[in-house]
Every structure is written in C-alpha cells, then in structure tokens.
C-alpha cells in the first residue's frame, strides 16, 4: 500500500484542477487529478491516505454525491468541497456529511492550504486510531473463551468473589485468569483494561 498522503482533486474544469494541483505541489505534497467523480472512484483503491478536494457541479455524479458515495463505501478520506454557487443548504448538507469545509470559488489559496493541512492531520489521526483499535481487537481474539468471559465480568465491575460464584470456581482461579487477561491485553490495571475494551468497541458475550 502507498503510505504517502495524496491530495485527490476532482473537478471537470481543467484549469481548476491544475490550479489546485499547483498549490498542492507548492506545499510539497502529491496531487492526483480527475475530471469526474466516476473517474476517481474507478482509480481509487487500497484505502490510500490523503484527502479529497472536489467541486460540486460536475457532469455526471456531483461532488456531494461523491462525498456520500465514499461514506457508503466506508472510505475515510476527509473531503473539502469547492463551489462557485454558494448556497447555505449545500454547505449544511456537505458539513453534515462530514466535510472538512466548503470553500466558495474563487477561494483564497491560504484558505485551501489550511483546509488541506487540517484534512491530512485528521486523516492521519483517524488511521492511527483505526490501527490501534485493530491491535486491541487482535489481543481480545487471543483470549480463551473462559478468559474473555472473565474479562467481560471484570469490565462490568464484578468483584472476584462475585465472578467466582457465578462461574462456580474458586476465587484463586478467578485471580489467575484475571492476571492472564491483564497480561494478554498488556494492561497494567483494571482501569486500563476497561479503557482498552471500550476503545476496541468490544461487545460482551452473553
């Protein structure tokens, strides 16, 4: 996978595409330009990092439809919307769908520059968070079914004696399994274990 962040520029106006591309290049970043939303969707593969800068009014699929299509496909690219037809309803729709910002054409280079920087920082942070969540989920998968049950009961706030009674085992056995859970989850405390489980979005069994 290509880990270099790329600014994907979608606009059916060639001059507009080149203008954004030149600005991106001046930032020391990589840009790829597309004349339509359909062309971009056909080319974008592998969940590549970066952000999307798209015009609203284009032949075929428009910019807002492209933004919504990416959401449906669960593509996490932050989106910056450009438009020469400023409308409050358009801006509201784009922002509700998660756009970083909506910039009116002609825009100030500094405004687009700042929006791109913000989008790339957000994209990197969200990807780091997603990778961390996957690592935690992998640790949970490594637990035995019994250890996972004990973990769920610990996270639910049950004391060792209560867990022992519900499972029909000794308190010492619960303490052993509790230690194994903390070790496998690389948690130094119950509080840290709870935080990890919540971050992973783990649903307790039973």
Buried (B, 14 or more C-beta within 10 A) or exposed (E): EEEEBBBBBBBBBEEBBBBBBEBBEEBEBBBBBBBBBBBBBEEBEEEBBBBBBBBBBBEEBBBBBBBBBBBEEEBBBBBBBBBEEEEEEBBEBBEEBEBBBBBBBEBEEEEBBEBBEBBBEBBEEBBEEEEEBEEBBEBBEEBEEBBBBBBBBBBEEBEBEBBBEEBEBEBEBBBEBBEBBBEBBEBEEBEEBBBBBEEBEBEEEE
